[in-house]
Amino acid sequence: MLRAVIADGRPGNPDDPDGTHILLHKTDGVFGTIELAYYEFRPADIFDTKQEILNEKRRRLTFRRVGRAAPLGYEGKVAIGLWGYTTSFDHLSKTDSSGDPLKRDDTYGIYGLAEYAVYHEKGDTDQELILFLRAGVADPTVNRFSQYYGGGLVYTGLFPGRNDDQTGIGVAAALNGNHFMRSQRETGQPVEKTEISFEFTHSIYVNRNFIVQPDVQYILNPGTVPGRNNALVLGARLEVNFNWFRLS
């Protein structure tokens, strides 16, 4: 599957962040991304989704798991993507004779991901264990974070009687680029190389239209600031589906 997106490089109005604006300026540039993905399906994934649409007379827009969304349920996915901006950016470590940052036209990044259902419960294959890995790199001359690595697992139906709930744990690391770290040292504000976060989340399926997902994160080196205490973050996500789209 090949997917692509083109969008305004600077959405909204930076001078009025609380408003809703559609402003298209030449200096905004364009943001674009393209992804090439390979999916592995079980026959039941496709049949069950089609049957659900016909039985419920509803258009099922996405099939959700913790940390992902896709048009259909699938057994596995491998993808590689490329993104880029067409506008100019300040170089993070190089300056001109006046001390102003040099300008660099365009910036880019590349990412890859893989996920696969490695285990299915007997008698109910929808109860499963999924492993996922993600990695990305970005142009270090203008992007603070030049590398990202993450991974984890999601189990659907971990607890008895809660077959549609999903439980996920993950770890992610964001790495400062060399140019950013060099500029920080030169200004007397050195930073650590990496911020690492550990996450636990549980998606509570009340019904098809109402889902509650509490989330707990523990972050090492928050903001990569030396000496800053590690952080505990608590949050929750509420999902309400109105199902306005129906088949004729």
C-alpha positions in Angstrom: 0.0 0.0 0.0 1.3 3.5 -0.9 0.0 6.5 0.9 0.9 10.2 0.6 -0.1 13.5 2.3 0.6 17.1 1.3 -0.2 19.9 3.8 0.5 23.5 4.6 3.9 23.7 6.2 2.7 26.1 8.9 -1.0 25.3 9.8 -3.0 28.1 11.4 -1.7 31.5 12.5 1.4 31.5 14.8 0.5 35.0 15.9 -3.0 33.8 17.1 -2.6 30.2 18.3 -6.0 30.2 19.9 -7.9 30.9 16.7 -8.8 28.8 13.7 -7.3 30.1 10.6 -6.5 29.0 7.0 -3.6 31.1 5.9 -1.5 30.1 2.9 1.8 32.0 2.5 4.7 31.3 0.3 7.1 31.4 3.3 5.1 28.6 5.0 6.4 26.0 2.6 4.8 22.6 2.1 4.9 19.6 4.3 4.7 16.2 2.5 5.0 12.6 3.6 4.9 9.3 1.7 4.7 5.8 3.2 5.1 2.4 1.6 3.6 -0.4 3.6 3.2 -4.2 3.4 0.3 -5.7 5.3 -0.3 -9.4 6.1 -4.0 -10.3 6.6 -5.7 -13.3 7.9 -8.8 -14.2 5.8 -10.9 -13.7 8.9 -9.7 -10.1 9.3 -11.2 -9.1 6.0 -14.4 -11.2 6.2 -15.2 -10.3 9.8 -14.9 -6.6 9.2 -17.1 -6.7 6.1 -19.7 -8.8 7.9 -19.7 -6.4 10.8 -20.5 -3.5 8.5 -23.4 -5.4 6.9 -24.8 -6.6 10.1 -24.6 -3.3 12.0 -25.5 -1.1 9.0 -22.6 1.2 10.0 -19.5 2.3 8.2 -16.6 1.2 10.2 -14.0 3.9 9.6 -11.0 2.4 11.4 -10.0 -0.6 13.4 -8.1 0.6 16.5 -5.5 -0.9 18.7 -3.5 0.8 21.4 -0.9 2.9 19.4 -2.3 2.3 15.9 -5.2 2.7 13.5 -5.8 1.0 10.2 -8.6 0.5 7.7 -8.8 -3.2 8.5 -7.6 -5.5 11.1 -4.4 -7.2 10.1 -1.9 -9.7 11.3 1.3 -7.7 10.6 2.6 -4.6 9.0 6.0 -3.4 7.8 6.4 0.1 6.5 9.0 2.8 5.6 8.2 6.4 5.2 9.8 9.7 4.2 8.7 13.2 5.2 10.0 16.7 4.4 9.4 20.5 4.5 10.1 22.8 1.6 10.7 26.0 3.6 14.0 27.3 5.1 15.2 26.7 8.7 17.8 28.1 11.0 21.0 26.0 11.2 21.4 24.8 14.7 25.2 25.3 15.0 26.5 27.4 12.1 26.2 31.2 11.9 27.2 33.9 9.4 29.7 36.7 10.0 27.0 38.7 11.9 26.4 35.8 14.3 22.9 35.0 12.8 22.1 31.4 12.1 22.7 30.2 8.6 19.6 29.3 6.6 19.1 25.8 5.3 16.5 25.1 2.6 14.3 22.1 3.2 14.5 19.5 5.9 13.7 15.8 5.9 13.3 12.6 7.9 12.8 8.9 7.4 11.1 6.4 9.5 10.3 2.7 9.7 8.0 0.5 11.7 7.0 -3.1 12.1 4.3 -4.8 14.1 3.1 -8.4 14.2 0.6 -10.5 16.2 2.8 -13.2 17.7 0.2 -15.0 19.7 -3.6 -15.7 19.5 -5.7 -17.3 22.3 -7.3 -20.6 21.4 -11.0 -20.3 20.6 -10.8 -16.5 20.1 -8.2 -15.3 17.7 -9.1 -11.7 18.3 -7.5 -12.0 21.8 -3.9 -11.6 20.8 -0.4 -10.3 21.7 1.1 -7.7 19.3 4.7 -6.6 19.3 5.8 -3.4 17.6 9.0 -1.5 16.8 9.5 2.0 15.4 12.5 4.1 14.5 13.1 7.4 12.8 15.9 9.8 11.9 15.7 13.5 10.9 18.1 16.1 9.5 20.3 17.0 12.5 21.3 20.4 11.1 17.9 21.9 11.8 16.0 19.4 13.9 16.8 19.1 17.6 15.9 15.5 17.9 17.7 13.6 15.2 16.8 10.0 16.2 13.8 8.2 17.7 13.5 4.5 18.8 10.5 2.8 20.4 8.9 -0.5 20.9 6.4 -2.4 23.0 3.6 -4.8 23.1 -0.2 -4.7 23.2 -2.5 -7.5 24.5 -6.2 -7.7 23.6 -8.3 -9.5 26.2 -5.7 -9.9 28.9 -8.2 -10.0 31.7 -11.0 -12.6 32.0 -14.3 -11.2 30.9 -12.8 -8.2 29.3 -12.1 -9.6 25.8 -12.2 -6.2 24.0 -10.0 -4.3 26.4 -6.4 -3.7 25.4 -3.3 -3.4 27.6 -0.1 -1.9 26.4 3.4 -1.2 27.6 6.1 0.6 25.7 9.5 2.3 25.8 10.6 5.2 23.7 13.9 7.2 23.3 14.4 10.6 21.7 18.0 11.6 21.0 19.4 15.1 20.6 21.3 15.7 17.4 25.0 16.7 17.5 24.4 20.2 16.0 21.9 21.0 18.8 24.1 19.7 21.5 27.1 21.7 20.1 25.1 24.9 20.1 23.9 24.3 23.7 27.5 23.8 24.9 28.6 27.0 23.2 25.9 29.0 25.0 26.8 27.4 28.3 23.6 25.3 28.5 24.7 21.7 27.9 22.1 19.0 27.6 21.9 15.2 28.0 21.9 13.1 24.9 18.7 11.1 25.4 15.2 11.3 27.0 13.7 7.9 27.7 10.0 7.3 28.6 8.3 4.1 29.9 4.6 3.8 29.4 1.7 1.7 30.6 -1.8 2.1 29.2 -5.1 0.2 29.4 -8.0 0.8 27.0 -11.4 0.1 28.6 -14.0 -0.8 26.0 -17.3 0.2 27.5 -19.1 -0.2 24.2 -18.5 0.4 20.5 -19.1 4.1 21.0 -17.3 4.8 24.3 -13.8 4.0 25.2 -11.7 5.2 28.2 -7.9 4.8 28.2 -5.9 5.8 31.3 -2.2 6.2 30.8 0.9 6.3 33.0 4.4 7.4 31.9 7.7 7.6 33.7 10.3 9.8 32.0 14.1 9.8 32.4 16.0 13.0 31.7 12.8 15.1 31.0 13.7 17.6 28.3 17.3 16.2 28.4 18.1 18.9 31.0 21.0 17.8 33.3 20.0 17.4 36.9 16.3 17.6 36.3 14.3 15.1 38.3 12.6 12.2 36.5 8.9 12.8 35.9 5.8 10.8 36.5 3.0 11.7 34.1 -0.7 10.6 34.5 -3.3 11.0 31.8 -6.4 9.7 30.2 -8.0 9.6 26.8 -11.7 9.5 26.2 -13.0 8.3 22.8 -16.6 8.9 21.8 -17.8 7.6 18.4 -21.1 9.1 17.1 -21.4 6.7 14.1 -23.0 9.3 11.8 -21.9 7.5 8.7 -24.3 4.8 7.6 -24.6 2.5 4.6 -27.5 3.1 2.3 
